[in-house]
Amino acid sequence: MPVFEKPPLETLTPAKERWTPLYLEHGRVEVDDSSVKWIGADRTILRIPVATLSALMLGPGTTITHAAIKACSDCNTPVCWIGEDGLRFYSFGITPTHDNERARRQSQLHASKQKRAEIARMMFSKRFADVDVAGKNINELRGMEGKRVKALYSEMGAKYGVTWKGRNYNPDNWNLADNINKAISTANAALYSLCSAIICSMGYLPQLGFIHIAGTIPFVCDIADIYKPETTLTAAFHALSLNSEASEKDVFTLLKQRIEEEKLLRKIPKDIEELLK
């Protein structure tokens, strides 16, 4: 196996000071000359400073050697396997935390009915600041959420001049949905991917939700819902207002702009820490 010298733990860059995640597609990651190297399908060769990256994101058409994975692990750098342009999240390797303290804290909070309800109320308040949630249990919050979200969809439709007939999405038959429902589902899937990457990289558990309980990523749904009004819904309705036949690419373009404008990559970790303190 090619040699990559493991750096001393005290010399590693703290996660909060690391560079932005590096996204790669169509190429190979390997270790050569004691460093991690990227060899692109277009013959581009790039040495990767894995010890200073917040994450290495591998898109379609990528392969990575055992030696390169070991180098990332030695540098405490997470590796994520994702879809095209980072809009799907399939799996991840190591997290940048040195212990399981965050996962244990989340588990303890989830196990307490009182704490779980308190966190659910905080999540709801972040989405609808004008609603009094004092004393509400989780089932009551879910009922309130359904009513508020339905009203929000109607408001967005009126604001952007897009006909809204209700949320209608069947993952087993994509063609049943109208264009605005397809746009919303497309944008939501991208936001779930982003939240999954952040949650996993911070060492939290996607499986332990506080409002949502079904599926494999309820905590991701909890967090993503907080930001949908100003990101996915805005992008979807805006895209359809510009072009009733807007493509996924059109929606993604507007969604990326909203994510950057809202500074979600900075905001989400801070909000999670505040919710689970």
Sequence and secondary structure as in RCSB ss.txt:
>XXXX:A:sequence
MPVFEKPPLETLTPAKERWTPLYLEHGRVEVDDSSVKWIGADRTILRIPVATLSALMLGPGTTITHAAIKACSDC
NTPVCWIGEDGLRFYSFGITPTHDNERARRQSQLHASKQKRAEIARMMFSKRFADVDVAGKNINELRGMEGKRVK
ALYSEMGAKYGVTWKGRNYNPDNWNLADNINKAISTANAALYSLCSAIICSMGYLPQLGFIHIAGTIPFVCDIAD
IYKPETTLTAAFHALSLNSEASEKDVFTLLKQRIEEEKLLRKIPKDIEELLK
>XXXX:A:secstr
        GGGS  GGGSB  EEE SEEEEEETTEEEEEETT  EEEE GGGBS EEE TTEEE HHHHHHHHHT
T  EEEE GGG  EEEE   S SSSHHHHHHHHHHH HHHHHHHHHHHHHHH TTS  TT  HHHHHHHHHHHHH
HHHHHHHHHHT         TT GGGS HHHHHHHHHHHHHHHHHHHHHHHHT  TT  SS  SSS HHHHHHHH
HHTTTTHHHHHHHHHHH TT  HHHHHHHHHHHHHHTTHHHHHHHHHHHHT 
